[in-house]
């Protein structure tokens, strides 16, 4: 049933209340932009994305989320990443980066997604001007009226309409907004499944983040703030069910064999979730009075921990472009947003995809080339500085809040 009462009007309508969508709502409220947020989950419930996954926040992300008043809401301690250690099974060489070499205490912080979700919700609850449609889901578009996109939403009482100067698709890798706009994607299945869990080792985390690369995918350990590591263990897709069936002891034995002993003996693992590693990139990120951000615009292989950090920079750049504008969906404004995001998006996509493909290639010819590459990076300060800058979130036109500015 479609309600007959007149549609609600707003400047910006964000579809998707996950990590990027909620962050964007807070950023827009900060600069005084009238905003509405469409959330699939009812009040008092957390979106599924806020689970036990471990999020690696680059320094730029930490700066921005602190300025937005979100990180102050975290209840659990974060884990600083003071060093990054990258190696590949069977190859010579390794790369070690230390934050102190760049005048930093840490490259970033590790945050548990569930804790971050609670912090975002606490911050959203402080925004009296924000209109929250929840539970509600995006149904489709009904054209454009008076310079506004007409959006059909479905709630507990049936369908209704909202009109917005700008509609933001922040609804994830399978974005319904993107599909409704007819925006095609480039997709690649890496043939890997990633198992995510909390892991405890005989040696407590000391600020080092490890990435051990193999033919089947990465095994990464992120230093959490609760004396555990956040584990990402990649396996070949064909082995997914067999690995999922392992008991905790057998799973730890497998992970230990893949990773080695740099963090000591693995002694305990928490509940495991699994996620397919795939790359989905929208061929364009804007349409008439519409824009895609976060995973709706691009979903990356998690190697290098770039995904959320890139999506947040999408959101913060958009907030800067919209700030002070009479029309949040004006074509010139959206063109400016695309131009500002182009370099960061292109370089981060290339880095993530290239690293995932090259490091998992089992070809005999790739092994000496990778070894030489690792050795070269470890000995070249300029290459190290480029990697460190990317790890801290400084690529391309960086939003002011990411730089620690008070804009």
C-alpha positions in Angstrom: 0.0 0.0 0.0 1.3 3.4 -0.9 0.4 6.3 1.4 -1.5 9.1 -0.2 -0.1 11.9 2.0 2.4 14.3 0.4 6.0 13.2 0.3 8.5 14.5 2.8 11.3 16.8 1.5 14.9 16.9 2.5 18.2 18.1 1.1 20.1 14.7 1.4 18.6 11.3 1.8 21.1 8.6 2.7 20.1 5.0 1.9 22.0 2.7 4.3 22.8 3.1 7.9 26.0 1.1 8.1 29.6 2.3 8.7 29.8 4.8 5.8 26.2 5.9 5.7 26.0 6.6 9.5 29.3 8.5 9.4 28.1 10.6 6.4 24.9 11.5 8.3 27.1 12.8 11.2 29.4 14.7 8.9 26.4 16.4 7.1 24.8 17.3 10.4 28.1 18.9 11.5 28.0 21.3 8.5 24.3 22.0 8.9 22.9 20.1 5.9 19.3 18.8 6.3 19.6 15.0 6.2 17.5 11.9 6.4 18.8 8.4 6.9 17.2 5.2 5.7 18.0 2.2 8.0 16.8 -1.4 7.5 17.1 -2.2 11.2 14.6 -0.9 13.8 15.5 1.3 16.7 17.5 -0.6 19.3 19.0 -3.1 16.8 22.4 -3.0 15.1 22.9 -3.6 11.4 24.5 -7.0 10.6 27.7 -5.2 9.5 28.5 -4.3 13.1 29.7 -7.7 14.1 32.9 -9.1 15.4 35.0 -8.0 12.4 38.1 -6.0 13.2 38.4 -2.7 11.5 41.8 -1.1 10.8 41.3 2.6 11.0 44.1 4.6 9.2 45.4 7.7 10.9 43.3 9.9 8.5 40.2 8.0 9.6 41.1 8.3 13.3 41.5 12.1 12.8 38.1 12.4 11.1 36.1 10.2 13.4 37.6 12.0 16.4 36.6 15.4 14.9 33.1 14.0 14.3 32.8 12.9 18.0 32.5 9.2 17.3 35.7 7.6 18.6 35.1 9.3 22.0 32.0 7.1 22.3 33.9 3.8 22.1 33.6 1.7 25.2 36.3 -0.8 24.5 40.0 0.3 24.1 41.4 0.5 20.6 44.6 -1.2 19.5 47.4 1.1 18.1 49.2 -0.1 14.9 52.8 1.0 15.6 54.4 -1.4 13.1 53.4 -3.2 9.9 55.1 -6.4 8.9 54.4 -8.0 5.5 55.8 -11.2 4.2 54.9 -14.0 1.8 55.2 -17.7 2.3 57.9 -19.2 0.1 59.4 -15.8 -0.9 62.5 -14.1 0.3 62.3 -10.6 1.8 59.8 -8.8 3.8 58.6 -5.3 4.4 58.6 -3.6 7.8 57.2 -0.2 8.5 57.5 1.6 11.8 55.3 4.6 12.6 58.1 6.2 14.7 60.1 6.5 11.5 57.5 9.0 10.2 57.1 11.0 13.4 53.9 9.1 14.4 53.0 7.2 17.4 50.8 4.9 15.3 49.7 4.3 11.7 46.2 3.9 12.9 44.0 2.0 15.4 42.1 -1.4 15.4 38.5 -1.2 16.4 36.0 -4.0 16.7 33.0 -3.4 14.3 30.4 -4.0 17.0 32.0 -1.4 19.3 32.2 1.1 16.4 28.5 0.5 15.7 27.5 1.3 19.2 29.6 4.5 19.1 28.0 5.6 15.9 24.6 5.0 17.3 25.4 7.0 20.4 26.6 9.9 18.3 23.5 9.6 15.9 21.3 9.8 18.9 22.7 13.2 19.7 21.6 14.7 16.4 18.1 16.1 16.9 17.8 17.5 13.3 18.5 14.1 11.7 15.4 12.3 10.4 15.7 8.5 10.7 13.5 6.3 8.6 13.7 2.9 10.5 12.9 0.3 9.9 12.6 1.1 6.2 14.0 -0.1 2.9 14.6 1.5 -0.4 12.0 0.3 -3.0 12.8 2.4 -6.1 12.6 5.8 -7.7 9.5 7.7 -9.0 11.3 10.2 -11.2 12.2 13.8 -10.5 9.9 16.6 -9.2 10.8 20.2 -8.6 14.5 19.5 -8.6 14.2 16.6 -6.3 14.5 12.8 -6.8 11.4 11.0 -5.6 12.3 7.9 -3.6 9.9 5.1 -2.6 10.5 3.6 0.8 8.8 0.7 2.5 8.1 0.8 6.3 6.0 -1.1 8.8 2.8 0.7 7.5 3.5 0.2 3.8 5.2 2.3 1.1 5.6 6.1 1.2 7.6 8.7 -0.7 10.5 11.0 0.2 11.9 13.7 -2.1 15.5 14.7 -1.9 17.8 17.1 -3.7 20.5 14.4 -3.4 20.1 10.7 -2.8 23.2 8.9 -1.5 23.5 5.1 -2.0 25.5 3.8 1.0 23.7 0.5 0.9 26.6 -1.9 0.4 28.1 -4.2 -2.2 24.8 -5.3 -3.6 23.4 -1.7 -3.6 19.7 -1.5 -4.5 20.2 2.2 -5.2 23.0 1.4 -7.7 20.8 -1.1 -9.4 17.8 1.2 -9.6 20.0 3.8 -11.3 21.1 1.3 -13.9 24.8 1.7 -13.0 26.8 -1.3 -14.2 29.7 -2.8 -12.2 33.0 -4.5 -12.9 33.2 -7.6 -10.7 35.9 -10.1 -9.9 35.8 -13.2 -7.6 39.2 -13.8 -6.1 38.3 -17.4 -5.4 39.0 -17.0 -1.7 37.0 -17.1 1.5 38.1 -15.0 4.5 37.5 -16.4 8.0 37.2 -13.6 10.6 37.7 -14.2 14.3 39.2 -13.0 17.6 42.5 -14.9 18.4 44.7 -15.1 21.4 48.4 -15.9 21.2 51.0 -16.7 23.9 52.4 -13.3 23.3 50.0 -10.4 23.7 49.8 -7.8 20.9 52.6 -5.2 21.0 51.4 -2.8 18.3 52.6 -4.9 15.4 50.2 -5.7 12.6 51.1 -8.7 10.5 50.1 -9.7 7.0 51.3 -13.1 5.8 50.5 -13.7 2.1 50.0 -17.2 0.6 48.6 -18.7 -2.6 45.2 -19.1 -0.9 45.0 -15.6 0.4 46.3 -13.5 3.3 46.5 -14.4 6.9 46.5 -11.1 8.9 46.8 -10.4 12.6 45.6 -7.0 13.8 46.5 -5.8 17.4 43.3 -5.2 19.2 43.0 -3.3 22.5 41.8 -6.3 24.6 45.1 -8.4 24.4 43.7 -10.4 21.5 44.4 -10.2 17.8 41.9 -9.7 15.1 42.4 -12.6 12.6 41.7 -12.7 8.9 42.5 -16.1 7.4 42.1 -16.5 3.7 41.5 -20.0 2.2 40.8 -21.2 -1.3 37.1 -21.2 -2.1 37.1 -24.9 -2.7 38.3 -25.5 0.9 35.7 -23.3 2.6 33.4 -25.9 3.9 36.2 -28.2 5.1 37.8 -25.3 7.0 34.5 -24.2 8.4 33.9 -27.7 9.8 37.2 -27.8 11.7 37.0 -27.6 15.5 38.9 -24.7 17.3 42.1 -26.7 17.9 42.3 -27.9 14.3 41.5 -24.4 13.0 44.3 -22.9 15.1 46.7 -25.5 13.9 45.9 -24.6 10.3 46.3 -20.8 11.0 49.5 -21.4 12.8 50.9 -23.3 9.8 49.9 -20.6 7.4 51.2 -17.7 9.6 54.2 -19.0 11.5 55.4 -18.2 15.0 56.1 -14.4 14.9 53.3 -13.8 17.4 54.0 -17.0 19.5 51.7 -20.0 19.8 48.0 -19.5 19.0 46.1 -20.7 22.1 42.5 -19.6 21.6 40.0 -18.5 18.9 36.6 -17.0 19.2 33.5 -17.5 17.0 34.3 -17.5 13.3 32.5 -15.8 10.5 33.3 -16.2 6.8 33.1 -13.8 3.9 33.7 -14.2 0.1 36.5 -12.1 -1.3 35.3 -10.2 -4.3 35.8 -6.9 -6.0 32.8 -5.0 -7.2 33.4 -1.5 -8.7 30.7 0.8 -10.0 31.5 2.0 -13.5 30.4 5.5 -12.4 29.5 6.9 -9.0 27.0 9.6 -9.9 23.7 10.0 -11.7 21.2 12.8 -11.8 20.8 13.9 -8.1 22.3 10.7 -6.9 25.8 9.5 -5.7 27.3 6.2 -4.5 29.7 6.0 -1.6 31.5 3.2 0.3 30.9 -0.4 -0.8 28.1 0.7 -3.1 30.7 2.6 -5.1 33.5 0.1 -4.7 34.1 -3.0 -2.6 37.7 -4.2 -2.3 39.6 -7.2 -1.3 40.4 -6.6 2.4 44.2 -7.1 1.8 45.8 -3.9 3.0 42.7 -2.8 5.0 41.6 -0.1 2.6 37.8 -0.6 2.2 36.2 1.4 5.0 38.9 4.0 5.0 38.3 4.7 1.3 34.6 4.8 1.8 34.8 7.2 4.7 36.9 9.5 2.5 34.1 9.3 -0.1 31.6 10.4 2.5 33.7 13.2 4.0 34.6 14.7 0.6 30.9 14.7 -0.3 30.1 16.4 3.0 32.7 19.1 2.1 31.2 19.6 -1.4 27.6 19.9 -0.1 28.4 22.2 2.9 26.9 25.6 2.3 25.3 24.7 -1.1 21.7 25.7 -1.8 21.2 22.6 -3.9 23.0 19.5 -2.6 22.4 17.6 -5.9 23.5 20.3 -8.4 25.3 18.8 -11.3 28.4 21.0 -10.8 28.6 19.9 -7.2 28.6 16.2 -8.1 31.2 16.8 -10.8 33.4 18.4 -8.3 32.9 15.5 -5.9 33.9 13.0 -8.6 36.9 15.0 -9.6 38.2 15.2 -6.0 37.7 11.5 -5.5 39.2 10.3 -8.7 42.9 10.1 -7.8 42.4 8.5 -4.3 39.8 6.0 -5.7 41.9 5.0 -8.7 45.1 4.5 -6.8 43.5 2.7 -3.9 41.6 0.3 -6.2 44.8 -0.4 -8.2 46.8 -1.0 -5.1 44.3 -3.4 -3.4 43.6 -5.4 -6.6 47.2 -5.6 -7.7 48.4 -6.7 -4.3 45.6 -9.4 -4.1 46.4 -10.8 -7.5 50.2 -10.7 -7.5 50.6 -12.1 -4.0 48.2 -15.0 -4.6 49.7 -16.0 -8.0 51.4 -19.4 -7.5 53.4 -19.2 -10.8 57.1 -20.1 -10.4 58.2 -16.9 -12.3 56.3 -14.7 -9.9 58.3 -15.9 -6.8 61.7 -14.3 -7.6 59.9 -11.1 -8.8 58.0 -10.8 -5.6 61.1 -11.4 -3.5 63.0 -8.7 -5.4 60.0 -6.4 -4.9 59.8 -7.0 -1.1 63.6 -6.5 -0.8 63.5 -3.3 -2.9 60.7 -1.8 -0.8 62.4 -2.7 2.5 65.6 -0.9 1.3 64.0 2.1 -0.5 62.9 4.9 1.9 60.9 6.6 -0.8 58.9 3.5 -1.6 58.4 2.9 2.1 57.2 6.5 2.6 54.7 6.0 -0.3 53.3 2.8 1.4 53.2 4.5 4.8 51.3 7.4 3.4 48.7 5.1 1.9 48.5 3.0 5.1 47.7 6.3 7.0 45.0 7.2 4.5 46.8 10.1 2.7 46.2 9.6 -1.0 45.0 12.2 -3.5 42.7 15.1 -2.4 42.3 14.3 1.3 39.3 15.7 3.2 40.1 18.4 5.8 38.9 16.3 8.7 41.2 13.5 7.7 44.1 15.9 7.9 43.2 16.9 11.4 41.8 20.3 10.3 38.9 21.9 12.0 37.0 22.5 8.7 
